[in-house]
Amino acid sequence: MAANLLLYNNVTFITVGANKALYIYKKQYMHTIQLTTEDFKAQVFDYMNAKEWAYKGTKPAIIDFYADWCGPCKMVAPVLEELAQEYANDIVIYKVDTEVEQELAAVFGIQSIPTFLFIPMEGKPMLQGGAFPKHIFKKVIQEKLLPTPAAE
């Protein structure tokens, strides 16, 4: 069966077979950032050379520990993409594939996925397992990662 591809305005049009059925797949720019163990050590925290937590980033972060086969991880992925776009100037959202980055998953004791590491600019990170709806992520972002200073 022959297929023809046409890319127009960031949408791929695919025609297939004699009846020329049209399927559309919209390509999306990924706003989350895939993180390797080495990237983590360089950009987040070098657990090999430091005893105390010291975040290296310039913005608060969320790290999503996931696996491609995980159903709840797949459900949360679009929410994280939306949040990464919505809060692009304020936070960074990373993704760590636990199947590939087993060392990093072991360092944080990841036993179930998805698990999220919420990293404020100051203080200790918070580790939380489970798939959350968007409003819960937003609440954590507002209250824990981007707290507004108290009025004096």
C-alpha positions as CSV (number, residue, x, y, z in Angstrom):
1,M,0.0,0.0,0.0
2,A,1.5,3.3,-1.1
3,A,1.4,6.4,1.1
4,N,2.0,10.0,0.3
5,L,3.0,12.6,2.9
6,L,2.6,16.3,2.7
7,L,3.7,18.7,5.4
8,Y,1.8,22.0,5.4
9,N,1.7,24.5,8.3
10,N,3.0,22.0,10.8
11,V,0.3,19.5,9.9
12,T,1.2,16.2,8.2
13,F,-1.4,15.0,5.7
14,I,-1.2,11.3,4.8
15,T,-3.1,9.7,1.9
16,V,-3.3,6.0,1.9
17,G,-4.6,3.3,-0.5
18,A,-6.8,3.4,-3.6
19,N,-9.6,5.3,-1.9
20,K,-7.1,8.0,-0.8
21,A,-8.3,8.1,2.8
22,L,-6.9,11.2,4.5
23,Y,-5.4,11.0,8.0
24,I,-4.1,14.1,9.8
25,Y,-1.4,14.2,12.4
26,K,-0.5,17.5,13.9
27,K,3.1,17.8,14.9
28,Q,3.6,19.6,18.2
29,Y,6.6,21.3,19.6
30,M,7.6,19.6,22.9
31,H,7.9,22.1,25.7
32,T,9.1,19.6,28.3
33,I,12.7,18.6,28.3
34,Q,14.0,15.1,28.2
35,L,16.7,14.6,31.0
36,T,19.5,12.1,31.1
37,T,21.4,11.1,34.2
38,E,24.4,13.2,33.0
39,D,22.1,16.2,32.2
40,F,20.6,15.9,35.7
41,K,24.0,16.0,37.3
42,A,25.0,19.0,35.2
43,Q,21.8,21.0,35.3
44,V,19.9,20.0,38.5
45,F,22.1,18.3,41.2
46,D,25.4,16.4,41.1
47,Y,24.6,13.7,43.7
48,M,28.0,12.1,43.0
49,N,30.0,15.1,44.3
50,A,27.7,16.8,46.8
51,K,26.4,15.7,50.1
52,E,23.7,18.3,50.7
53,W,21.0,19.2,48.2
54,A,22.0,22.3,46.1
55,Y,19.8,23.0,43.1
56,K,21.8,24.2,40.1
57,G,18.8,25.5,38.0
58,T,17.8,29.1,37.4
59,K,14.0,28.4,37.6
60,P,11.9,26.1,39.8
61,A,11.4,22.7,38.2
62,I,9.2,19.6,38.0
63,I,10.8,16.3,37.0
64,D,8.4,13.7,35.7
65,F,9.7,10.1,36.2
66,Y,7.8,8.0,33.7
67,A,8.0,5.1,31.3
68,D,6.6,4.8,27.8
69,W,4.5,1.8,28.7
70,C,2.8,3.5,31.6
71,G,-0.9,4.3,31.1
72,P,-1.1,7.0,33.8
73,C,2.1,8.6,32.5
74,K,0.6,8.9,29.0
75,M,-2.5,10.5,30.5
76,V,-0.4,13.1,32.4
77,A,2.0,13.9,29.5
78,P,-0.3,16.3,27.6
79,V,-1.0,18.1,30.9
80,L,2.7,18.6,31.5
81,E,3.2,19.9,28.0
82,E,0.4,22.5,28.5
83,L,1.9,23.5,31.9
84,A,5.4,23.8,30.4
85,Q,4.0,26.1,27.7
86,E,1.9,28.1,30.2
87,Y,4.7,28.6,32.7
88,A,7.6,28.7,30.2
89,N,9.0,31.9,31.7
90,D,8.6,30.7,35.3
91,I,9.4,27.0,35.6
92,V,11.1,24.1,33.8
93,I,9.5,20.7,33.3
94,Y,11.8,17.8,32.8
95,K,11.0,14.2,31.9
96,V,13.1,11.2,32.9
97,D,12.5,7.8,31.3
98,T,12.9,5.4,34.2
99,E,13.6,2.5,31.8
100,V,16.6,4.3,30.2
101,E,17.8,6.3,33.3
102,Q,17.7,3.5,35.9
103,E,20.5,4.9,37.9
104,L,18.7,8.2,38.4
105,A,15.4,6.5,39.2
106,A,17.3,4.4,41.8
107,V,18.9,7.5,43.4
108,F,15.4,8.9,44.2
109,G,14.0,5.4,45.1
110,I,11.3,5.6,42.3
111,Q,9.2,2.5,42.8
112,S,6.0,3.5,41.0
113,I,5.3,5.8,38.1
114,P,4.5,8.5,37.4
115,T,6.4,10.1,40.2
116,F,7.1,13.8,40.3
117,L,10.0,15.7,41.9
118,F,9.0,19.3,42.6
119,I,12.1,21.5,43.0
120,P,11.7,25.0,44.4
121,M,14.5,27.6,44.1
122,E,15.2,27.3,47.8
123,G,14.8,24.5,50.2
124,K,14.4,20.7,49.7
125,P,12.7,19.1,46.7
126,M,9.4,17.3,47.2
127,L,8.8,13.8,45.8
128,Q,5.2,12.8,45.1
129,G,3.8,9.7,43.2
130,G,0.6,9.6,41.2
131,A,-1.1,11.0,38.2
132,F,-2.7,14.4,39.0
133,P,-5.2,16.5,37.2
134,K,-4.0,19.9,35.9
135,H,-5.5,21.9,38.7
136,I,-3.5,20.0,41.3
137,F,-0.2,20.7,39.4
138,K,-1.2,24.3,39.1
139,K,-1.9,24.5,42.9
140,V,1.6,23.0,43.7
141,I,3.3,25.3,41.2
142,Q,1.6,28.4,42.7
143,E,2.0,27.4,46.3
144,K,5.3,25.6,46.4
145,L,7.3,26.6,43.3
146,L,6.2,30.2,42.7
147,P,5.0,31.4,46.1
148,T,4.3,35.1,46.2
149,P,6.1,37.1,49.0
150,A,3.9,37.9,52.0
151,A,2.7,41.5,52.1
152,E,4.4,43.4,54.9
